């Protein structure tokens, strides 16, 4: 399982609770999309997951910026994912970012709003914020690879309620 989180906004702890904490501990890969804020928060995430891919956000301190890139690509379920905190210009800029990086899916944070959008040339997924939802549901994303490629995914609250499910199909050759 791939667990995606973002926007922790903490100075001293990972602020993981409930299903989100369980999902981070169970995942074969955890992606954090920035705004840890302070370096001890990144350390706390690394203590919960042996395989953490992170990017830094606009509120992250210099210590985090020295340890993490602004963007990164990785493969999961036969798909190429591009991770970033945000891009100025909304969904158009995020799609362009994904195309520039040859990605099938762009993972992004910043808005704190859980979002899945497969209507464009690149699928966009924002897990929301597990710790500071700012008027939205406190949430994260969980993705499971399918046997023939692609992923089944869900947006899940900290309490464990799945409020959106989706499939990202394998890429056609």
Number of C-alpha atoms within 10 A of each C-alpha: 19 20 25 32 28 32 26 26 21 19 15 15 17 22 17 19 14 12 18 26 16 15 24 27 17 15 20 14 18 25 22 28 30 32 26 30 23 20 19 17 21 27 15 15 23 16 13 17 17 14 15 20 19 29 25 25 27 14 16 21 15 13 13 24 17 9 12 17 16 16 20 15 17 12 11 16 21 17 19 19 23 24 30 26 23 24 16 8 10 9 16 14 13 24 22 17 20 25 16 10 17 14 23 23 24 23 29 30 27 21 18 24 18 26 17 19 13 13 8 10 14 22 20 22 20 27 31 32 30 30 23 18 17 12 8 13 20 21 30 28 29 23 23 17 20 15 9 10 15 21 23 17 21 21 25 25 22 21 12 15 12 16 12 13 14 14 15 19 17 16 11 4 3
